[in-house]
Amino acid sequence: MKGKIFISKFWTKVFSIGKADAITIFPFIFLRTPNQKYDKILLNHERIHIAQALELFVIPFYIWYLLEFLIRFLKYRNFDKAYLNICFEREAYANQNDKYYLYNRKLWSFLRYL
């Protein structure tokens, strides 16, 4: 699934406290600026999140994401470090440069990044 792309500074700001250039709210990808729709690495990163959300039936994905962020934030006491250590983000960042990753990705691959 590719995800419908929208340009919205508002939603990226609301859902990331102004820190993200893009955010995926299944099945949509919200980008901060129009030029980002040409950023293949950024879009691949967000599409990895769509795959993760699909395999967890969407709502559990967001519950897990939020809970893991809160746990990591309590552990690190740092927003950025907590965010970068969420298993879903670790998988997406580790594979965002591989344009074939989503074709070869195995089910539940995010678990390797816990």
HELIX and SHEET records of a PDB file:
HELIX    1   1 LYS A    9  SER A   16  1                                   8    
HELIX    2   2 PRO A   34  TYR A   38  5                                   5    
HELIX    3   3 LYS A   40  GLU A   55  1                                  16    
HELIX    4   4 ILE A   59  TYR A   76  1                                  18    
HELIX    5   5 PHE A   79  LEU A   84  1                                   6    
HELIX    6   6 CYS A   87  ASN A   95  1                                   9    
HELIX    7   7 TYR A  101  ASN A  104  1                                   4    
HELIX    8   8 SER A  109  TYR A  113  5                                   5    
SHEET    1   A 3 LYS A   4  ILE A   7  0                                        
SHEET    2   A 3 PHE A  28  LEU A  31  1                                        
SHEET    3   A 3 ALA A  22  ILE A  25 -1                                        
END                                                                             
